[in-house]
Amino acid sequence: MQVQAYLFFDGRCEEALEFYREALGAEVTILLRFKDSPESAQCPPPAGSEHKIMHASFRIGETEMMASDGYCSGQPSFQGFSLSLSVPDQAEAERRFAALAEGGKVQMPLAKTFFSPCFGMVTDRFGVCWMVGVAA
């Protein structure tokens, strides 16, 4: 059994994938646009979104994630969860945290905690909450 995150960016998926490529070294492994669907007649894409992303798979480190533009409403909403990014050392935590914070909002600055030598929380420019930490 496996559980994977599937993020819906409501029209900003391509921008998000590029951001994660630069910020986290993400590698896109699959990218399908609505216009390429062989079943677009049965499941038509939202009007004007033929070039938006119907499905993407991408890897961050050893983790495979999935994403889509969904209904292309332009208002992604991520609530009730955070993605946890474990890095090997403080320098890497600082680099990744700063990259994710660009255009986003720091919820908890990186600091030493009782459970990690370096831990912080940031919401990126798409509204995805990240917990960045170094294993104790």
N, C-alpha and C positions, 0 to 999 in steps of 0.2 A: 504494500500500500504506500502511496505517496500523496502528499498535499503540496500544492503549488499556489502561489499568489497569482491572481488574474486581475490586473488593474485596468479600469476603464477611464480613459482620459477625455472622453466626450469631445473629440475633434482636435486634441492637442497631442495625440500619440506620437506622431513623427518627431515633433519638437521634444517630447519627453525622452524618447529613445536616444536622440542625439545628445541631450543633456546628460543622461546616465552613461552614455559612451564616454563623454569627456570627463565627467565627475567621478565615475566609478570604474571605468574601463569595461563597461558592458559590451557584449558582443551579440549582435542580432543574428539569430540562427534561422529564423523563418519570418517572412514578411509577405502578407497577402492583402491586396487592396480590394475594396468592395467591387470594383469594376472587373476584377479577375475571377469572381465567383462563378462557377458553372451553374449555380442555382439562383442567380440574381432575379430571375422571373418569379420564383416562388417566395423569395425573401429579398425584395428590392431594398437597396440602400436608401438612407434618408436623402431627400432631394438635395442635389448639388454636392453630394459627398462621395461620388464615385471613386475619387482618388484618395480618399481617407483610408485608414488601415482597419480592415475587417478583423485581422488576427496577426499577432506577432509573438514570437518566442525569442527571449533573450537570456543571456547568461551573465551573471555577476559572480565572479569567482567560480565556485563550484555549484552555485544555485541557479536553476532554470526557472524563469518567470515568464508570464504571458501578459499580453496587453492588447488593447483595442481602442478604437475611437468610439465604440458603442453607438449611441444614438446621435452623436455629433452635436450635442446641445451647446458646447462651448463652456460648460460649467461643471468641471469634474468635482466630485465631492467624495472625500475620503475621510470616514469617521469610524471610530470604534476599534482601530487597530494601529499598530506601528510596525515598521519593518526594522529588524535588528541587524546591524552591520557589525560583525566582529572582525577586528583588524589585529595584526601581530604586535604593534608597538604604538607608543604615543605619537611619534612623528607621522605615522600613517593615519592615525585617528585625526590629528590636527589637519592634515591635508584633505582627507575625505570630508570631514565635517565642514571645513571652509568652502569646499566645492558645492556641497549640498545646500549650504546656507546662502549662496549667491542668489539673490532674488527671492529668498524665502524668509523664514523667521526663526530665530533661535529661541527654543523653549527653555532649555537648560544648557548653559555654557559648559564646555568640556572642563571637567574637574576630577580630582581624586575622590572616590567614594569608598564606602566600606566593602563594596563588592568588585570594584575595578580601579586600577591605577589611573584610568582616564576614561570618563564616560560623559556623554552629553546627548541632548535631544534637540532635533531641528525639524521644522516643517519646510519642505522644499517649495519651489515656486509653483508647483502643481497641486500643493495641498497634501502631499504624502508625508506622514510623520516618520522620521528615522531616529532610531536609537543607535548611536555610534559608541562602541566601547572596545577596550582592550581586555582580554581575558585575564583574570586575576592569577 
